[in-house]
Amino acid sequence: MYTFFKFFHLVAAIVWLGGMSFMLLALRPSLPILEAPPQRLKLLVTVLRRFFAAVWAAIGVLLLSGAYMYGHADAQVAPLGWHLMSGIGVLMFLIFGHLYFSPWRRLQQAVAAADWPAAAGRAKAIAQWVSVNFALGWLAVAAITFLA
């Protein structure tokens, strides 16, 4: 059963990190090909709506599977990498919550109101927070790889 939870924990982490990789390394650099800001920002909202739904699901899986795996291990003797990964993961969840309930909500409102300068500012803020989480995600991977 432990292996089952570990598998889904890894799948959820890969989905989240992979989505951030796609956003930062493929989507954002490609958006300027669309001439008008309304097109770029509407596409971004459409893509992020789907991705953020996947992130919420990934967070649920990560929390449940992580709790299960911790529950079946002695936390006192768990490797340092586990503790670091858990702490970094919680920080990532909190950052995503902020990103979702603040700049993401405001981006959707600005696009609905056709306020393109405000929407562009929110899109930039989202990209900055995603960049922070992207770096943290790789730190968590490094912690579990090198310190476990």
N, C-alpha and C positions, 0 to 999 in steps of 0.2 A: 504494500500500500504506500509506503514511504516513496518508492521510486515513481509511482503514479503522480503523487503530489509534486515531487521534484521536477518531473517532466513538464507538468503544466505551469509550474513556477518559471521554468526556463522559457517556455513558449510565450508566456505573458511578458516577460522581460524583453524577449526578442521582438515581439510585436511593438512594444513601446519604443525601444531603442531604434528599431528599424523605421518606424514612422517618423521619429525625430530626424533620423538620417535622411529620409526622403524629403522631409520638409526643408531642412537646412541646406542639403547638398544638391537637390534636384528641383524641387518646386519653386522656392524663392528665387534662385538664380535664373529660372526660366520665365518667370512672370513678366519681365520687361518686354518680351517679344510681343505681348498684347499691347497695342498702342494706347488704349484709353484706360485711365485708372478705374472707371466703373467695371470694366471687364475683368481686370486683374483682381480687384477686391471682391467681386462677386464670385469668381472662381475660387479664391482663397477661402471665403466663407463656406462655400459648398464642400471643398475638400476637408477643411478643418472640422466641420460639423460631423463628418463621418469618422475622421481620425479621433476626435475627442470622445466619441461614443466608444470606440475601441479602447481608448486609454482608460475610461471608467471601468470597462469590463476587465482590462488587464490589472488595474489596481485592486479590484475585488478578488481576482484570482491570486495575485501576489500576496495580499493580506491573508487570505484563507489558507493558501498552501504554505506560506511562511509560518503562520501560527501553528499549523499542523506539524511541520518539520521541527520547529522549536519545541513543541510539546512532547515530541518523541526523542528529544536529546536533553542531556544535562547541560543547562545553560551555563553552569559554573565551569564546565570543561569544554564548552563549545569554542572552536577556534576564534581568534581575534577577527578574522575575516568575516565571520558570521555577524558578529556584533557591529562591525563597521558597515557591512552591507545593510543591515537592518536600520541603523541610524541614518545612513544616506538615503535609504528607501523612504523612510518616514519624511525626511526633509523634501525629497522629490514629490511625495504625495501632497505635502503642504504647498509647495510651489505651484504644482498643477492646480490645486484648489484655488489659489489666488488668481492664477492665469485665467482659469475658467470663469470665475465669478466676477472678475473685474475687467481686464482688457478684452477678453473674448466677448463678454456680454455687451460691452460698449462698442466693439467692432461691429457686431450684428446690428445694433441700434443705429450706428452711423451709416452703415451700408443701406439699411431700410430707409433712412432719411435722406439718402443721397448726399451726405456730408463727406465728400471724398477726402478733404484734408484731415479731418478728424479720424476717419477710417484708416488712412495711411499711418497716422500716428499710433493707433491701436495695433495695427498689423506689425509695426516695428517693435512695439513693446512685447507683443506675443513672441516674436522671433528672438528677442533678447532673453526672455524667460525660458524659452525652449532651449536656447543655447546653454544656459546655466544648467538646466536639467540634463541636457545631453552630456555635458562634462561630468556632472555628478553620476550619471548612469554608468559611464565608463570607469569612474573611480570605484563604483560598487563592483563592477566586473573585475577590476584589478584587485580589489580587496579580497574577493572570494577566490580568485585564481592564485594569488601569491601568498595569502595569509591564512588559508584554510588548511 
